[in-house]
Amino acid sequence: DHYSLVVVERPNAMRGSEVWVEFRNKRVFTTRISPRRSAVRSISERAVELVYQAVVDAEMQQALYRDPDLAREELQ
C-alpha cells in the first residue's frame, strides 16, 4: 500500500521480451526474457530481491538526507 511500482513488458517475437520495473519514475530492474520463457521463475525471483532492495535503499536515502532547499520529490 505504501509503494507504487510500474512493470513494463516490451514484447519482440524474435528476441523475446524486454521487461523493466520502475520506482519513482526510475528503472530499478531491467532484463530480457527469451521467447521460450524457460527461466521466467528464476528471473522473477531475482527481480523481486533486487527491486525490494532498491526500494529500501531509496527510502533510507530519503529518510537520512534532508535539505530545506529541496522538495521531497527532488531528493529522489
N, C-alpha and C positions, 0 to 999 in steps of 0.2 A: 503494500500500500504506500510505501514511502518513496519508491523509485519508479521511474519510467524508463524502460529500455525499448529500443527500436531494433527489430530484427528484419534485415532486408536480404532477399534472395534474388540474384540476377541469374536466371537460367540461360544455358547455352547448350544446344543439342549436341554439339561436337565435343565440348570441353567439360561438360558438367555444369555445376553452378558455382557462382561466387556468393558467399554468404558473409555478412558482417553484422556486428552488433554495435549500436551507438548508445552512449550515455551522455546526456547533456550536450547533444549535438557534436560529439566527438566519437570517432571509431575507437572502440576498445578491444575489438577482436575481428579478424578477417581471415577467411580460409577459402579454399576451393574444394568442392566435393565432386568426385568423379561421377560420370553418368551411371555407373553401376551402383553407386551409393553403398558399397560394401562396408565402408568404415564409418558410417554415419554415427553409430552409437558411441564409438570411442572419441570421435571428433566432438560430438555434443557434450560428452562428459568433460573433456578438456576445456571446451569453451565455457562451460559453467564455472569451472575453477578460475579461469583467467578473468572472466567478466566480474565475478564476485570480488576478486582481489582488486581489480581496477576501481570498482565502486567503493570499496572500503578505503583504498588509498586516496581517492578523490575526497571522500568525506573527512578523512583525517587531515588532509592538507587544508581543506576549507575550515575545519574546526580550529586548527593551530595557527593559521595565518590570518591576521586581522589588519586591515588598512582602512582608516576612516575616509580616505580619499577615493576608495573604490567601492562600487556597489557589489552586492553579493554575487550577481551573475558575471561580473567582470573578473572575479577571482578564479573562475573555472578554467 
